[in-house]
Protein backbone atom coordinates (compact mmCIF):
# COMPACT_ATOMS: atom_id res chain seq x y z
CA UNK A 1 0.00 0.00 0.00
CA UNK A 2 2.86 2.39 0.80
CA UNK A 3 4.39 1.71 -2.59
CA UNK A 4 1.13 2.63 -4.30
CA UNK A 5 0.74 5.84 -2.26
CA UNK A 6 4.33 6.93 -2.96
CA UNK A 7 3.90 6.29 -6.67
CA UNK A 8 0.56 8.16 -6.67
CA UNK A 9 2.09 11.12 -4.82
CA UNK A 10 5.01 11.40 -7.26
CA UNK A 11 2.86 11.06 -10.38
CA UNK A 12 2.52 14.48 -12.07
CA UNK A 13 0.24 13.57 -14.99
CA UNK A 14 -2.77 15.22 -13.35
CA UNK A 15 -0.86 18.47 -12.81
CA UNK A 16 -0.76 19.08 -16.56
CA UNK A 17 -4.52 18.64 -16.73
CA UNK A 18 -5.02 21.17 -13.94
CA UNK A 19 -2.77 23.64 -15.80
CA UNK A 20 -4.84 23.25 -18.96
CA UNK A 21 -8.09 23.71 -17.06
CA UNK A 22 -6.81 26.93 -15.47
CA UNK A 23 -5.51 28.27 -18.79
CA UNK A 24 -8.75 27.40 -20.57
CA UNK A 25 -10.78 29.13 -17.86
CA UNK A 26 -8.61 32.23 -18.24
CA UNK A 27 -9.08 32.28 -22.02
CA UNK A 28 -12.85 31.86 -21.66
CA UNK A 29 -12.93 34.68 -19.10
CA UNK A 30 -11.03 37.00 -21.42
CA UNK A 31 -13.32 36.09 -24.31
CA UNK A 32 -16.41 36.90 -22.23
CA UNK A 33 -14.90 40.26 -21.19
CA UNK A 34 -14.00 41.10 -24.80
CA UNK A 35 -17.49 40.14 -25.99
CA UNK A 36 -19.08 42.39 -23.37
CA UNK A 37 -16.90 45.34 -24.38
CA UNK A 38 -17.58 44.84 -28.10
CA UNK A 39 -21.31 44.39 -27.53
CA UNK A 40 -21.51 47.59 -25.47
CA UNK A 41 -19.64 49.58 -28.13
CA UNK A 42 -21.73 48.17 -30.96
CA UNK A 43 -24.96 48.92 -29.10
CA UNK A 44 -23.87 52.52 -28.49
CA UNK A 45 -22.89 52.98 -32.13
CA UNK A 46 -26.18 51.51 -33.31
CA UNK A 47 -28.12 53.87 -31.04
CA UNK A 48 -26.17 56.89 -32.29
CA UNK A 49 -26.76 55.86 -35.91
CA UNK A 50 -30.47 55.40 -35.25
CA UNK A 51 -30.68 58.83 -33.64
CA UNK A 52 -28.84 60.48 -36.53
CA UNK A 53 -30.96 58.84 -39.19
CA UNK A 54 -34.17 59.57 -37.28
CA UNK A 55 -33.36 63.28 -37.28
CA UNK A 56 -32.94 63.41 -41.06
CA UNK A 57 -35.69 64.45 -43.44
CA UNK A 58 -35.93 63.15 -46.96
CA UNK A 59 -33.86 65.26 -49.31
CA UNK A 60 -31.94 67.03 -46.52
CA UNK A 61 -28.79 64.98 -46.87
CA UNK A 62 -26.31 66.71 -49.12
CA UNK A 63 -27.92 70.14 -48.90
Secondary structure per residue as TSV (DSSP state, phi and psi in degrees):
chain	resnum	aa	ss	phi	psi
A	1	X	-	360.0	-40.2
A	2	X	H	-62.9	-37.7
A	3	X	H	-62.2	-43.6
A	4	X	H	-63.0	-44.7
A	5	X	H	-65.4	-40.0
A	6	X	H	-65.3	-41.8
A	7	X	H	-65.2	-41.8
A	8	X	H	-63.7	-40.6
A	9	X	H	-67.4	-34.1
A	10	X	H	-85.3	-15.6
A	11	X	-	-70.7	126.5
A	12	X	-	-111.8	14.2
A	13	X	H	-63.0	-37.8
A	14	X	H	-69.9	-25.3
A	15	X	H	-63.7	-35.6
A	16	X	H	-65.9	-40.0
A	17	X	H	-62.9	-42.6
A	18	X	H	-62.5	-41.8
A	19	X	H	-59.2	-44.6
A	20	X	H	-66.1	-37.6
A	21	X	H	-64.1	-43.8
A	22	X	H	-65.0	-44.8
A	23	X	H	-63.8	-41.2
A	24	X	H	-64.6	-41.2
A	25	X	H	-62.6	-39.0
A	26	X	H	-64.8	-43.3
A	27	X	H	-64.2	-42.3
A	28	X	H	-64.1	-41.7
A	29	X	H	-61.1	-43.1
A	30	X	H	-65.7	-37.9
A	31	X	H	-64.8	-40.9
A	32	X	H	-64.7	-42.3
A	33	X	H	-64.3	-42.4
A	34	X	H	-64.9	-42.0
A	35	X	H	-60.3	-43.4
A	36	X	H	-63.1	-42.3
A	37	X	H	-66.3	-42.6
A	38	X	H	-67.2	-41.2
A	39	X	H	-62.9	-43.2
A	40	X	H	-62.4	-45.0
A	41	X	H	-64.4	-41.7
A	42	X	H	-66.8	-38.7
A	43	X	H	-64.3	-43.4
A	44	X	H	-62.2	-45.1
A	45	X	H	-63.7	-39.8
A	46	X	H	-63.9	-41.8
A	47	X	H	-64.3	-41.6
A	48	X	H	-64.8	-40.5
A	49	X	H	-64.9	-41.9
A	50	X	H	-62.5	-42.9
A	51	X	H	-62.4	-46.8
A	52	X	H	-60.0	-48.6
A	53	X	H	-68.1	-31.8
A	54	X	H	-68.3	-26.7
A	55	X	H	-82.7	-10.3
A	56	X	-	-83.9	147.8
A	57	X	-	-111.9	149.7
A	58	X	T	-57.6	132.1
A	59	X	T	86.3	-4.1
A	60	X	-	-86.7	-16.7
A	61	X	T	-77.1	127.8
A	62	X	T	92.8	1.1
A	63	X	-	-94.9	360.0
